[in-house]
Amino acid sequence: MGSESSSAQYIHMVQHLIEECIVFNMSKEECMEALSKHANITPVITSTVWKELEKENKEFFESYTKKREEKSSSDQETETSQRIQNILLDSSKKINDQ
């Protein structure tokens, strides 16, 4: 039972981090790379959780993808990377405080 709770918490954390990536207009690939680099989350885990979120929120992701395609995110990369690092630090602090 403890491992189920731990697994659920981990998946919830990955989901939260994906949502933060979305706030910063990141693609699935950018999110997978950022979480792998900054949170040591295996890309296959990020991809799997992202796909489940897409299934549950099909209309949102269709709109999100369309809007992303309309914008150029290259000028935001440095700022986005810094924000993701700050988010991950905050998340780590919260997890460690529990």
Backbone hydrogen bonds in HBPLUS format (Angstrom, degrees):
<---DONOR---> <-ACCEPTOR-->    atom                        ^
c    i                          cat <-CA-CA->   ^        H-A-AA   ^      H-
h    n   atom  resd res      DA  || num        DHA   H-A  angle D-A-AA Bond
n    s   type  num  typ     dist DA aas  dist angle  dist       angle   num
A0005-SER N   A0001-MET O   3.14 MM   4  6.40 160.6  2.18 149.6 154.0     1
A0006-SER N   A0002-GLY O   2.93 MM   4  6.12 158.1  1.98 146.0 152.6     2
A0007-SER N   A0003-SER O   2.78 MM   4  5.92 158.4  1.83 146.6 152.4     3
A0008-ALA N   A0004-GLU O   2.86 MM   4  6.03 161.0  1.89 149.3 154.7     4
A0009-GLN N   A0005-SER O   2.91 MM   4  6.11 154.0  1.98 146.0 153.3     5
A0010-TYR N   A0006-SER O   2.94 MM   4  6.17 153.4  2.01 145.4 152.9     6
A0011-ILE N   A0007-SER O   2.92 MM   4  6.19 166.9  1.94 155.9 158.5     7
A0012-HIS N   A0008-ALA O   2.90 MM   4  6.05 157.1  1.96 144.7 151.7     8
A0013-MET N   A0009-GLN O   2.87 MM   4  6.09 152.2  1.94 145.2 152.7     9
A0014-VAL N   A0010-TYR O   2.91 MM   4  6.25 159.6  1.95 153.3 158.5    10
A0015-GLN N   A0011-ILE O   2.86 MM   4  6.10 159.4  1.90 149.9 156.0    11
A0016-HIS N   A0012-HIS O   2.89 MM   4  6.14 158.4  1.94 147.7 153.5    12
A0017-LEU N   A0013-MET O   2.92 MM   4  6.22 158.0  1.97 151.0 156.8    13
A0018-ILE N   A0014-VAL O   2.87 MM   4  6.12 152.8  1.94 150.3 158.1    14
A0019-GLU N   A0015-GLN O   2.91 MM   4  6.20 157.9  1.96 151.1 157.2    15
A0020-GLU N   A0016-HIS O   2.99 MM   4  6.33 145.8  2.11 142.7 152.3    16
A0021-CYS N   A0017-LEU O   2.93 MM   4  6.26 148.4  2.03 142.8 151.7    17
A0021-CYS N   A0018-ILE O   3.03 MM   3  4.92 113.8  2.48  92.0 108.3    18
A0022-ILE N   A0018-ILE O   2.91 MM   4  6.26 152.7  1.98 151.1 158.6    19
A0023-VAL N   A0019-GLU O   3.00 MM   4  6.32 149.4  2.09 142.5 150.5    20
A0024-PHE N   A0020-GLU O   3.23 MM   4  6.55 141.7  2.39 139.8 149.0    21
A0024-PHE N   A0021-CYS O   3.02 MM   3  5.15 126.1  2.33  96.3 110.4    22
A0026-MET N   A0021-CYS O   3.07 MM   5  5.40 163.4  2.09 140.2 142.4    23
A0025-ASN N   A0022-ILE O   2.86 MM   3  4.85 156.8  1.91 112.7 112.7    24
A0031-CYS N   A0027-SER O   2.89 MM   4  6.07 158.4  1.93 150.5 156.8    25
A0032-MET N   A0028-LYS O   2.83 MM   4  6.07 158.9  1.88 150.6 156.4    26
A0033-GLU N   A0029-GLU O   2.99 MM   4  6.20 159.1  2.03 147.4 152.7    27
A0034-ALA N   A0030-GLU O   2.86 MM   4  6.06 162.2  1.90 148.9 154.1    28
A0035-LEU N   A0031-CYS O   2.88 MM   4  6.00 170.5  1.89 156.6 159.0    29
A0036-SER N   A0032-MET O   2.99 MM   4  6.00 148.1  2.10 138.8 148.0    30
A0037-LYS N   A0033-GLU O   2.91 MM   4  6.03 163.0  1.94 149.5 154.2    31
A0038-HIS N   A0034-ALA O   2.79 MM   4  5.78 168.5  1.80 153.7 157.6    32
A0039-ALA N   A0035-LEU O   2.94 MM   4  4.91 142.5  2.08 118.3 128.2    33
A0041-ILE N   A0035-LEU O   3.09 MM   6  5.52 171.2  2.10 124.9 126.9    34
A0045-ILE N   A0042-THR O   2.90 MM   3  5.43 132.6  2.13 115.4 127.7    35
A0046-THR N   A0042-THR O   3.25 MM   4  6.69 159.2  2.30 153.0 158.5    36
A0047-SER N   A0043-PRO O   2.82 MM   4  5.99 166.8  1.83 155.4 159.4    37
A0048-THR N   A0044-VAL O   2.96 MM   4  6.01 156.5  2.01 138.4 144.8    38
A0049-VAL N   A0045-ILE O   2.97 MM   4  6.20 169.2  1.98 158.0 160.2    39
A0050-TRP N   A0046-THR O   2.85 MM   4  5.96 160.4  1.89 151.2 157.6    40
A0051-LYS N   A0047-SER O   2.89 MM   4  6.09 160.8  1.93 149.2 153.9    41
A0052-GLU N   A0048-THR O   3.08 MM   4  6.36 155.2  2.14 146.4 152.8    42
A0053-LEU N   A0049-VAL O   2.94 MM   4  6.24 155.0  2.01 149.5 156.7    43
A0054-GLU N   A0050-TRP O   2.85 MM   4  6.19 151.7  1.93 150.4 159.0    44
A0055-LYS N   A0051-LYS O   2.97 MM   4  6.29 152.7  2.05 146.4 153.1    45
A0056-GLU N   A0052-GLU O   3.03 MM   4  6.29 157.4  2.08 148.6 154.1    46
A0057-ASN N   A0053-LEU O   2.90 MM   4  5.95 133.6  2.11 143.3 155.8    47
A0061-PHE N   A0057-ASN O   3.09 MM   4  6.35 167.6  2.10 163.1 166.1    48
A0062-GLU N   A0058-LYS O   2.99 MM   4  6.21 152.5  2.06 151.3 159.1    49
A0063-SER N   A0059-GLU O   3.07 MM   4  6.26 164.2  2.10 150.9 154.5    50
A0064-TYR N   A0060-PHE O   2.77 MM   4  5.98 160.5  1.80 152.8 159.5    51
A0065-THR N   A0061-PHE O   2.87 MM   4  5.87 164.5  1.90 144.0 147.9    52
A0066-LYS N   A0062-GLU O   3.11 MM   4  6.26 159.4  2.15 142.4 148.2    53
A0067-LYS N   A0063-SER O   2.93 MM   4  6.17 163.2  1.95 154.4 158.7    54
A0068-ARG N   A0064-TYR O   2.89 MM   4  6.08 154.9  1.95 149.0 156.5    55
A0069-GLU N   A0065-THR O   3.01 MM   4  6.21 153.4  2.08 147.0 153.6    56
A0070-GLU N   A0066-LYS O   3.20 MM   4  6.48 136.0  2.41 139.0 150.3    57
A0070-GLU N   A0067-LYS O   3.13 MM   3  5.09 129.5  2.40  93.3 106.7    58
A0071-LYS N   A0068-ARG O   3.19 MM   3  5.28 142.5  2.34  99.2 109.5    59
A0076-GLN N   A0073-SER O   2.96 MM   3  5.32 157.4  2.02 113.6 121.0    60
A0080-THR N   A0076-GLN O   2.82 MM   4  5.89 164.6  1.84 163.1 168.4    61
A0081-SER N   A0077-GLU O   2.90 MM   4  6.04 162.8  1.93 151.4 155.8    62
A0082-GLN N   A0078-THR O   3.10 MM   4  6.33 161.0  2.14 149.8 154.4    63
A0083-ARG N   A0079-GLU O   2.98 MM   4  6.22 159.8  2.02 150.7 156.5    64
A0084-ILE N   A0080-THR O   2.88 MM   4  6.10 161.5  1.91 155.8 160.6    65
A0085-GLN N   A0081-SER O   3.03 MM   4  6.26 159.6  2.07 147.3 152.7    66
A0086-ASN N   A0082-GLN O   3.02 MM   4  6.32 156.0  2.08 147.8 154.2    67
A0087-ILE N   A0083-ARG O   2.88 MM   4  6.15 156.5  1.93 151.5 158.2    68
A0088-LEU N   A0084-ILE O   2.87 MM   4  6.09 163.2  1.90 155.2 159.4    69
A0089-LEU N   A0085-GLN O   2.95 MM   4  6.17 153.5  2.03 145.2 152.6    70
A0090-ASP N   A0086-ASN O   2.98 MM   4  6.22 160.5  2.02 148.1 153.1    71
A0091-SER N   A0087-ILE O   2.82 MM   4  6.10 159.3  1.87 151.6 157.8    72
A0092-SER N   A0088-LEU O   2.84 MM   4  6.01 157.6  1.89 147.3 153.4    73
A0093-LYS N   A0089-LEU O   2.99 MM   4  6.21 157.0  2.04 147.7 153.8    74
A0094-LYS N   A0090-ASP O   3.01 MM   4  6.30 156.0  2.07 147.9 154.1    75
A0095-ILE N   A0091-SER O   2.95 MM   4  6.19 160.0  1.99 151.6 156.8    76
A0096-ASN N   A0092-SER O   2.89 MM   4  6.06 163.0  1.92 151.5 156.4    77
A0097-ASP N   A0093-LYS O   2.97 MM   4  6.09 137.2  2.15 140.8 151.9    78
A0098-GLN N   A0095-ILE O   3.17 MM   3  5.40 148.3  2.28 102.3 111.5    79
